[in-house]
Amino acid sequence: MRILLLFLDGVGIGKPLPDVNPFFRAHLPHLRSLMEGEVPSTRCKRLTTTRATLVPVNATLGIPGLPQSGTGQTAIFTGVNASRMIGRHFGPHPTTTLRPVIEEKNIFRQLKERGKSVCFVNAFPKQFFDYLEAGNRRLSVTTLSCRYAGVPLLRLDSLRQNRAVSADITRERWPERGDPPIPTIEPEEAGRHCWSLARNHDFTLFEYWLTDHAGHSKDMDSSVEVLERLDGFLGGLLEAFEPEGSLIVLISDHGNIEDLSTKSHTRNQVPCIVLGQRRHEFASRIKNLSHITPTILRFLDGSWETTS
């Protein structure tokens, strides 16, 4: 069993309103093909098709207020309800209190301790490594998890050799980050690269944060472009995907881009879309964000083989 986790920042299940929800403006042929013409929305929160299972996931974790990335991502990548632990939502980075939890329980560490191979496929620019070398500690949950677990953070050289994936998918933004220009690629090609990496590891993570940035901008054109880019990536990924013995799991930490009437996060449920072998069993276990890591551990341990 191998699992590819696609983490999308700031994607909730919104109302089917084209004026505020870019999912109903964007051209998303690959997502709609998976979901038999639908996209996640309040009229389609739960769906099973021939290739995909969609379930709604609670992102509020039983705490008042707007969900935030620091606590939401800690819940996703450790299995600990971080919002309940500190009594509030917090972001964008995890609090000092949460760092020991991330160090001990992050999914990369837990899988490596089980002898599993792991990979974080995102490539990071020189600017990011300069930030680290300057002693800055304000890191996202994903990068902090990698640092604690000894998982390499990939650089431009890996991206040039197609052994990493750009966070913007097409590689357009690298010159903005202090790196030399690199040839851009189509989203579909990036998706194929992602699977070529994932097929060689037990667990692989790809993080796409442009969705959250677009949501905060309240800009419909930008949000549509970000979703269409993601859809192209999904198309290339599905073209290469080998469902036998594999799962692709898509999850988010909180709502945002699905409601451009506000630039803040939302309390909406987030979609969990699962593709591949035993997708129904996997999806049935995901009720809130803290269920992602335990379910991945269970499946990669082989415990899923005993389920009906």
C-alpha positions, 0 to 999 in steps of 0.5 A: 500500500502507498498513499499520496496525500494532497494537502490543499490550504484553505478549501472548504465546502461552500454554497453553489453560488457562482458569484462567490464560489470559484468552484462554480466559475472555474473549468474543472473537467478532471475534478468533475469527471471524478465526481460525475459532473459535481464539485464539492458544495453544500448540495454535494457534500457526500458522494461515491462514484466509480473512481472517487469517494467524497466525505465532508470533514469537520474543521472546527474541532469542537472549538468556537471561532474561525479555524486556523492553519497552525492548529488545523494542520497540526491536527491533520499531520499529528492526529492530535486535536490541537485546537482543543489542546490549547483551547483556541484556533491559532495560525498561521504557524503552530504555537510554542506549546504545539511544537513538542506535539509536532516533534513527537507525533508528526506523521513523517516521524511515526511512519519512519519509526515503522520502517516506512519510506516517506517523501515531501515532494515540494521544492523550496527556493533559496529564499526559504533556506536563507530564512532557516539559516538566519535562525528563524523559527516561524515554520509551517507544520509541514516544514517543521515536521520534516525538520523534526523527522529528518525528512529532506526539504528539496531544492531547485536542483531536485526540481530541475531533475523532475525529482520534486514538485513546485508549490505553484505547480507550473514553476512560474514563481521561482524567479520571484524567490531569488532563484534563477529562472527555470523552464515552466511546465504544464500542470498536467506534467507536474501531476505526472511527476508527482505520481512518479515520485509517489509510486516509489514511497510508502507515503508522499505529501504535496502541499498546495497553498495558493488556494488559501492566498487566493481566498484571502485576496477575494479575487475571483479571476485569481481564484479561478486560475488557481483552481484550474491549475490544480485541476490540470495537475489532477488530470496529469496525476490521474493519467499516471495513477496506479490505483491497485495498492494505492490511495490518493487522499485530498484534504484541507485544513479550513475553508476560505476560497469557497466563499469570496464574500469574505477574506477570512477563513470560514467554519465550513466543512472541508472535503476529503476526496479519496481515490484508489484501493479501499477508498470507501474504508479510508473515507469512512474513518475521516470525521474530523481533521485529527483522523487523517494521520491515524487512518494513514498509519492504520492503512500503511501498517496493514490493519486495513486488510482486516476490515470488511 
